[in-house]
Amino acid sequence: MTKLVKARASFVHNSPRKLRLVLDAVRGLAPTDAMARLKLLPQRAAEPILDVMQQAVGNAKNNFSMS
């Protein structure tokens, strides 16, 4: 059984379409692979998505004792 960990960001100053393009590039990847790819993407929208991914991983470790 896998747990679903959610995180969200408010006040992101990017268009939803540009964010969705970056999200489509990392959707379905493992969190570590997704974060590695986000660090290398040149799009400006990758930065807030990377921040949210790091928050979600931190929440999973702290709140759900996941590693």
N, C-alpha and C positions, 0 to 999 in steps of 0.2 A: 504494500500500500504506500502510495506517495502522498505527501502532504503538499498542499498548495499554499504558497506564501505570497502575499500581495503587498505591494508598496505603490504609492502614488506621489506625484509631484504637483504642486500648485504654482501658478504664476510662471509658467514656462513660456518664454517669449519666442516661440517658433510656431510655424503653422502646423496644423495637424497632419497635413499631407506630407510635409518634409519629415516629420517625426515618424510617420508610418512607413516611409521608404527605408529609414534606418532600422526600424523595428522588424521589418520583413527580412532584412539581411541577417538578423541574429535570432529570429524566432525558431524554436525547436532545438537550439544548441544547449549544451550544458552551461551552467552559469559561468564556470571558469573560462570556457571557450568563448562564450558571448562577450565577457568583459575584455578578453584579450583582443578580440576582433574590434570591439568598440574603441579601444585605445588607438587602433591603427586607421580607423576610418577618417577621411578628411572632412566629412560633413560636420557642420556646426551643431547639428541636432544630436550628434552622438554623445556630446558632453552631458546634457541633462539626463539622457537615458542611462549612461554609465553611472551617474550619481544615484539614480533610483535603483539600479541593479545592486550597487554596493550597499545601499540601505536595506534592500530585501534580504541579501545574504547575511547582513549583520542582525537583522530581526530574526531570521531563521535560527542563527546560532544562539542568540540570547534568549528568545522566547520559547522556542520549540526544541532546544538542545540538539539541533541538527548540526552536522559538521560538513 
